[in-house]
């Protein structure tokens, strides 16, 4: 690995640690109202147009797919 690539990687490793620390502090500083607003924002995202109506929760289909993954190939 070249020296420049190693320096670049080390710089990103340091940046990642710093960004994770900022993220952790921001999450810890959130109030209950902040969390409620964030959740409301997530649930207010419009769905793409033209989706068929959902008749089930999808849980049965999900479990069927998981069962396929458990079976030996």
C-alpha positions in Angstrom: 0.0 0.0 0.0 1.4 3.4 -0.9 2.3 6.0 1.7 -0.3 8.4 0.4 -3.0 5.7 0.6 -2.0 4.8 4.2 -2.1 8.5 5.2 -5.5 8.9 3.5 -6.8 5.8 5.4 -5.5 7.0 8.7 -7.1 10.4 8.2 -10.5 8.7 7.4 -10.1 6.5 10.5 -9.6 9.6 12.7 -12.5 11.4 11.0 -14.7 8.4 11.6 -14.0 8.4 15.3 -14.6 12.1 15.5 -17.9 11.9 13.6 -19.1 9.0 15.7 -18.3 11.0 18.9 -20.3 14.0 17.5 -23.2 11.7 16.6 -23.2 10.1 20.0 -23.2 13.5 21.8 -26.1 14.7 19.5 -28.1 11.7 20.3 -27.5 12.0 24.1 -28.5 15.7 23.9 -31.9 14.9 22.3 -34.9 15.6 24.4 -38.1 13.6 24.2 -39.7 16.3 22.0 -36.7 16.1 19.6 -37.2 12.3 19.4 -40.9 12.7 18.8 -40.3 15.2 16.0 -37.6 12.9 14.4 -40.0 9.9 14.5 -42.8 12.0 13.0 -40.5 13.2 10.2 -39.6 9.6 9.4 -43.3 8.5 9.3 -44.3 11.5 7.2 -42.2 10.6 4.2 -44.5 10.1 1.3 -44.6 6.7 -0.4 -43.9 6.4 -4.1 -46.9 6.8 -6.3 -48.5 3.8 -7.8 -47.8 1.3 -5.1 -50.5 -1.4 -4.7 -52.4 -1.3 -1.4 -50.9 -3.6 1.3 -53.3 -6.4 2.3 -50.9 -7.9 4.9 -48.1 -6.8 7.1 -45.5 -8.9 5.2 -44.6 -11.0 8.2 -45.7 -14.3 6.6 -43.6 -13.6 3.5 -40.6 -12.5 5.6 -40.8 -15.7 7.7 -41.0 -17.8 4.5 -37.8 -16.1 3.1 -36.0 -16.7 6.4 -37.0 -20.3 6.4 -35.5 -20.6 2.9 -32.2 -19.2 4.3 -32.2 -21.8 7.1 -32.5 -24.8 4.8 -29.3 -26.4 3.6 -28.5 -25.7 0.0 
